[in-house]
C-alpha cells in the first residue's frame, strides 16, 4: 500500500532566528553535527545555511515519525561533491530519506520524502518533485539553492 511506503514532511524557518543566536550557544552542538556546523560556518553568511539545515532536519523528523521515532540530533544533513544535500539517519530504520532545501532572503524551507527501501523505484523523478514543491512554497524569484 502506497501510504505505508511513503511519507512526506515539510518545514519553514525564519533565517533571522539564526542570526540572533551566538554560534557558541549549546543549541548548535545539541542540534547539529560537527560536519553540519563546519559546512554552515564555511559560508560568509552562515545563518541561511543553519536555517535550511534546521528546516531539513525538522522536515525529516516530521516525515520519519510516522514510520520510525527519531529526533533532530539523529538526522544529519550532509552535502555530496556537487553540493546536493543528502540525509544520514543515525538510527535503525528501513527507510531512505530524500530532502530538498532552499531559502529566500528571509526564510528557509525544506521538504523531506521518506520511502521504504522495498518501494524504491525512480528516485530521480521523486527528487525532481521535491525540488518543484520547494520552489512553489517560496515566493517567485526568492529561491536560492
C-alpha positions as CSV (number, residue, x, y, z in Angstrom):
1,X,0.0,0.0,0.0
2,X,1.4,3.4,-1.1
3,X,0.7,5.3,2.2
4,X,2.6,2.6,4.2
5,X,5.7,3.1,2.0
6,X,6.0,6.8,1.6
7,X,5.8,9.8,4.0
8,X,6.4,13.5,3.4
9,X,7.4,16.3,5.8
10,X,8.0,20.0,5.3
11,X,9.2,22.9,7.4
12,X,9.9,26.6,7.1
13,X,12.1,28.7,9.3
14,X,12.8,32.4,9.7
15,X,16.5,33.0,8.9
16,X,16.6,35.8,11.4
17,X,16.3,33.3,14.3
18,X,19.7,32.0,13.4
19,X,21.3,35.4,13.0
20,X,20.4,36.3,16.6
21,X,22.0,33.1,18.1
22,X,25.6,33.0,19.2
23,X,27.4,30.2,17.3
24,X,28.9,29.2,20.7
25,X,25.3,28.5,22.0
26,X,24.8,24.9,23.3
27,X,21.8,24.8,20.8
28,X,24.2,24.3,17.9
29,X,26.1,21.4,19.3
30,X,22.8,19.8,20.6
31,X,21.1,20.1,17.1
32,X,23.9,20.0,14.5
33,X,26.7,17.6,13.9
34,X,30.3,18.9,13.7
35,X,30.2,18.4,9.9
36,X,27.0,20.4,9.6
37,X,28.4,23.2,11.7
38,X,31.6,23.3,9.7
39,X,29.6,23.4,6.4
40,X,27.4,26.3,7.6
41,X,30.3,28.2,9.0
42,X,32.2,27.8,5.7
43,X,29.8,30.4,4.2
44,X,30.3,34.1,4.6
45,X,26.7,34.3,5.9
46,X,26.0,31.1,7.8
47,X,22.5,31.9,9.0
48,X,20.6,30.9,5.9
49,X,22.5,27.6,5.8
50,X,21.9,26.9,9.5
51,X,18.2,27.7,8.9
52,X,17.9,25.5,5.8
53,X,19.6,22.6,7.6
54,X,17.4,23.0,10.6
55,X,14.3,23.1,8.4
56,X,15.6,20.0,6.7
57,X,16.0,18.2,10.0
58,X,12.5,19.2,11.1
59,X,11.0,18.1,7.8
60,X,12.8,14.7,8.1
61,X,11.6,14.2,11.7
62,X,8.0,15.0,10.7
63,X,8.1,12.5,7.8
64,X,10.0,9.8,9.7
65,X,8.0,9.9,12.9
66,X,5.1,8.4,11.1
67,X,7.4,5.5,10.4
68,X,10.3,5.4,13.0
69,X,10.7,7.6,16.1
70,X,13.7,9.9,15.7
71,X,14.8,13.3,16.9
72,X,16.7,16.1,15.1
73,X,20.0,15.2,16.6
74,X,19.8,11.7,14.9
75,X,19.4,13.4,11.5
76,X,22.5,14.6,9.7
77,X,22.3,16.7,6.5
78,X,25.5,16.4,4.5
79,X,26.5,17.6,1.0
80,X,27.7,15.5,-1.9
81,X,30.6,16.6,-4.0
82,X,28.2,18.6,-6.3
83,X,26.7,20.3,-3.2
84,X,23.4,18.4,-3.2
85,X,22.1,17.7,0.3
86,X,21.7,14.1,1.5
87,X,20.4,12.6,4.7
88,X,22.1,10.3,7.2
89,X,19.8,8.8,9.8
90,X,21.8,7.6,12.9
91,X,19.2,5.1,13.8
92,X,18.0,1.7,12.5
93,X,15.1,2.3,10.1
94,X,14.2,0.6,6.8
95,X,13.5,3.9,5.0
96,X,15.5,6.1,2.6
97,X,15.2,9.8,3.1
98,X,15.4,12.4,0.3
99,X,15.4,16.1,1.0
100,X,15.2,19.4,-0.9
101,X,16.4,22.6,0.8
102,X,16.1,26.2,-0.3
103,X,15.9,29.7,1.1
104,X,14.8,33.2,0.2
105,X,16.3,36.3,1.9
106,X,14.0,35.8,4.9
107,X,13.0,32.1,5.1
108,X,14.5,28.7,4.7
109,X,12.3,25.8,3.6
110,X,12.7,22.0,3.3
111,X,10.7,19.1,2.0
112,X,11.6,15.6,3.0
113,X,10.4,12.4,1.5
114,X,10.7,9.0,3.3
115,X,10.5,5.9,1.1
116,X,10.5,2.4,2.4
117,X,13.5,0.5,1.0
118,X,11.2,-2.1,-0.5
119,X,9.5,0.5,-2.5
120,X,12.4,2.3,-4.2
121,X,11.9,2.9,-7.9
122,X,12.7,6.0,-9.9
123,X,14.1,8.2,-7.1
124,X,15.5,10.9,-9.6
125,X,11.8,11.6,-10.5
126,X,10.9,11.8,-6.8
127,X,13.8,14.2,-6.2
128,X,12.6,16.4,-9.1
129,X,9.1,16.5,-7.5
130,X,10.6,17.6,-4.2
131,X,12.6,20.4,-5.7
132,X,9.5,21.7,-7.6
133,X,7.5,21.6,-4.3
134,X,10.1,23.7,-2.5
135,X,10.0,26.3,-5.4
136,X,6.3,26.5,-5.1
137,X,6.4,27.2,-1.3
138,X,8.7,30.2,-1.6
139,X,7.7,33.4,-3.4
140,X,8.7,33.6,-7.0
141,X,12.2,35.0,-7.6
142,X,13.2,34.4,-3.9
143,X,14.6,30.9,-4.3
144,X,18.4,30.3,-3.6
145,X,19.7,26.8,-3.8
